[in-house]
């Protein structure tokens, strides 16, 4: 299998996204996939064809663009409490620092500049923004970056169908807790203005929480 057999039109689009900033700007212009008919994980080619994506679909496309431009295709899973959504980001390094590309419909959980000295430091930059509608801080754990090269034999880069094996893997991979039980018990609720800011959306529509492993947009 030739994992690089990406159609020329799509290859040119992805190749032009030769910096994390360009990738993020490209994804920001794409409407959110609200999954009206149930969970999806569109392949990068389907995302480009349908011009829509949610967080994990965007993260995989971002990882592919990073790979085509000389960086490893890394994604990372952020997990929340049971009644909130998980979130997936693409991560990259500039020098020794980590940054993130993130597709979301909200005013928060967005792009992170490559200024973080570790993966945990990068993850914790999302903690205070990761709120539910009651102001509870719901982020609980994260995975180590997953290199999508492990799925090359399954053809994730050139697939014209869904690639559900990637979110299935993210659910099973080892996650690292970010809080102790005592810290969780003592968390303060967000202020009303923080809750209001977290409810700002870019695209009209509503994500449905189909299952605990559904990802946040």
C-alpha positions as CSV (number, residue, x, y, z in Angstrom):
1,X,0.0,0.0,0.0
2,X,1.3,3.4,-0.9
3,X,0.5,5.6,2.1
4,X,1.4,8.7,0.1
5,X,-1.0,8.1,-2.7
6,X,-3.1,11.2,-1.9
7,X,-4.9,12.7,-4.9
8,X,-3.1,15.6,-6.4
9,X,-5.7,18.2,-5.7
10,X,-5.9,17.4,-2.0
11,X,-2.1,17.0,-1.8
12,X,-1.6,20.5,-3.1
13,X,-4.1,21.9,-0.5
14,X,-2.4,20.1,2.4
15,X,1.1,20.9,1.2
16,X,0.3,24.6,1.2
17,X,-0.6,24.3,4.9
18,X,3.1,24.3,5.7
19,X,2.9,25.9,9.2
20,X,0.7,25.2,12.2
21,X,-0.7,28.7,11.9
22,X,-1.8,28.1,8.3
23,X,-3.4,24.8,9.3
24,X,-5.3,26.4,12.1
25,X,-6.5,29.2,10.0
26,X,-7.7,26.7,7.3
27,X,-9.6,24.7,9.9
28,X,-11.2,27.7,11.5
29,X,-12.9,28.6,8.2
30,X,-14.5,25.2,8.0
31,X,-18.0,24.7,9.4
32,X,-18.4,22.4,12.4
33,X,-19.6,18.8,11.8
34,X,-22.5,18.6,14.2
35,X,-23.0,14.8,13.5
36,X,-26.8,15.1,13.0
37,X,-27.0,11.4,12.2
38,X,-24.7,10.0,14.8
39,X,-21.0,9.7,15.6
40,X,-18.6,10.2,12.7
41,X,-14.9,10.2,12.1
42,X,-14.3,11.5,8.6
43,X,-11.0,10.8,7.0
44,X,-8.9,13.8,5.9
45,X,-10.1,13.3,2.3
46,X,-13.7,13.2,3.4
47,X,-13.2,16.4,5.5
48,X,-11.8,18.2,2.4
49,X,-14.6,16.8,0.2
50,X,-17.5,17.7,2.6
51,X,-15.9,20.9,4.0
52,X,-16.9,20.1,7.6
53,X,-15.2,18.6,10.6
54,X,-15.3,18.3,14.4
55,X,-12.3,18.2,16.7
56,X,-10.9,14.8,16.1
57,X,-11.5,15.0,12.3
58,X,-9.7,18.3,12.3
59,X,-6.9,17.0,14.4
60,X,-6.3,14.1,12.1
61,X,-6.3,16.4,9.0
62,X,-3.9,18.7,10.9
63,X,-1.6,15.8,11.7
64,X,-1.6,14.8,8.0
65,X,-0.7,18.4,6.9
66,X,2.1,18.4,9.5
67,X,3.4,15.2,8.2
68,X,3.4,16.3,4.6
69,X,5.5,19.3,5.7
70,X,8.1,17.4,7.7
71,X,6.7,17.0,11.2
72,X,5.4,13.9,12.9
73,X,1.6,13.4,12.8
74,X,0.7,13.6,16.5
75,X,-2.7,13.8,18.1
76,X,-3.6,13.9,21.8
77,X,-6.8,13.1,23.6
78,X,-8.2,15.2,26.5
79,X,-10.8,13.4,28.6
80,X,-13.6,14.9,30.7
81,X,-16.1,13.7,33.2
82,X,-18.8,11.4,32.0
83,X,-21.4,14.1,31.2
84,X,-19.1,16.3,29.2
85,X,-17.3,15.9,25.9
86,X,-13.7,14.7,25.3
87,X,-11.6,16.8,23.0
88,X,-8.8,15.9,20.6
89,X,-6.0,18.2,19.4
90,X,-3.0,17.9,17.1
91,X,0.3,18.7,18.8
92,X,3.6,20.0,17.4
93,X,6.9,21.2,18.5
94,X,8.9,24.3,17.6
95,X,12.3,23.9,19.0
96,X,11.8,22.3,22.4
97,X,8.4,23.8,23.0
98,X,5.0,22.3,22.4
99,X,1.9,23.9,20.7
100,X,-1.5,22.7,19.6
101,X,-3.9,22.9,16.7
102,X,-7.5,22.7,17.9
103,X,-10.9,22.8,16.1
104,X,-13.8,24.0,18.3
105,X,-17.1,25.8,17.9
106,X,-16.5,27.7,21.1
107,X,-14.5,30.8,22.0
108,X,-12.1,28.6,24.1
109,X,-10.2,25.3,23.7
110,X,-8.4,26.8,20.7
111,X,-4.9,27.1,19.2
112,X,-2.0,27.1,21.5
113,X,1.3,28.8,20.7
114,X,4.4,26.6,20.9
115,X,5.5,28.0,24.2
116,X,4.9,25.0,26.5
117,X,7.8,23.0,27.9
118,X,6.0,19.7,28.3
119,X,2.9,17.9,27.2
120,X,1.4,18.2,30.6
121,X,2.0,22.0,30.7
122,X,0.3,22.3,27.3
123,X,-2.7,20.2,28.5
124,X,-3.1,22.3,31.7
125,X,-3.4,25.4,29.6
126,X,-6.9,24.1,28.7
127,X,-8.0,23.3,32.3
128,X,-9.7,26.5,33.4
129,X,-11.5,26.9,30.0
130,X,-12.8,23.3,30.1
131,X,-16.2,24.1,31.7
132,X,-19.8,22.7,31.5
133,X,-22.8,25.0,31.5
134,X,-22.9,24.9,35.3
135,X,-19.4,26.2,35.6
136,X,-17.9,23.0,36.7
137,X,-14.3,22.4,35.6
138,X,-14.5,19.0,33.9
139,X,-11.1,18.2,32.4
140,X,-9.6,15.1,34.1
141,X,-7.0,13.3,32.0
142,X,-4.9,13.2,28.8
143,X,-3.2,10.7,26.6
144,X,0.5,10.9,25.5
145,X,0.7,12.1,21.9
146,X,-0.3,9.3,19.5
147,X,1.7,9.1,16.3
148,X,-0.7,8.3,13.5
149,X,2.0,6.5,11.6
150,X,0.8,3.4,13.5
151,X,-2.3,3.5,11.3
152,X,-0.4,3.7,8.0
153,X,-1.3,0.1,7.1
154,X,-5.0,0.9,7.5
155,X,-4.7,3.8,5.0
156,X,-5.9,6.7,7.1
157,X,-4.1,9.2,4.9
158,X,-5.9,8.1,1.7
159,X,-9.1,6.6,3.0
160,X,-12.4,7.7,1.3
161,X,-14.4,6.2,4.1
162,X,-14.6,6.9,7.9
163,X,-11.6,6.0,10.1
164,X,-13.3,5.1,13.3
165,X,-10.4,3.0,14.4
166,X,-8.6,6.1,15.4
167,X,-11.1,7.3,18.1
168,X,-11.5,3.7,19.2
169,X,-7.7,3.6,19.8
170,X,-7.8,6.9,21.7
171,X,-10.4,5.6,24.1
172,X,-8.3,2.6,25.0
173,X,-4.8,4.2,25.1
174,X,-3.3,5.0,28.5
175,X,-4.4,8.3,30.0
176,X,-2.8,10.3,32.8
177,X,-4.9,12.0,35.5
178,X,-4.3,15.7,36.1
179,X,-6.0,16.0,39.5
180,X,-6.1,14.2,42.8
181,X,-9.4,13.3,44.4
182,X,-8.8,16.0,47.0
183,X,-8.2,18.6,44.3
184,X,-11.4,17.6,42.5
185,X,-13.4,18.0,45.7
186,X,-12.1,21.5,46.2
187,X,-12.5,22.9,42.7
188,X,-14.2,26.3,42.6
189,X,-17.1,26.9,40.2
190,X,-16.3,29.3,37.3
191,X,-17.7,32.8,37.5
192,X,-20.8,33.7,35.6
193,X,-18.8,35.7,33.1
194,X,-16.5,32.7,32.5
195,X,-19.5,30.5,31.9
196,X,-21.0,33.0,29.5
197,X,-17.7,33.3,27.6
198,X,-17.6,29.5,27.3
199,X,-21.0,29.4,25.7
200,X,-20.1,31.7,22.8
201,X,-20.2,29.7,19.6
202,X,-19.0,30.3,16.0
203,X,-21.4,28.0,14.1
204,X,-25.1,27.6,14.9
205,X,-26.1,24.1,15.8
206,X,-25.8,21.6,18.7
207,X,-23.5,18.6,19.3
208,X,-25.3,15.5,20.6
209,X,-23.6,13.5,23.4
210,X,-24.1,10.1,21.8
211,X,-21.6,8.3,24.2
212,X,-18.9,9.0,26.8
213,X,-16.2,8.8,24.1
214,X,-17.8,11.6,21.9
215,X,-15.4,14.4,21.3
216,X,-15.9,18.1,22.1
217,X,-16.4,20.7,19.4
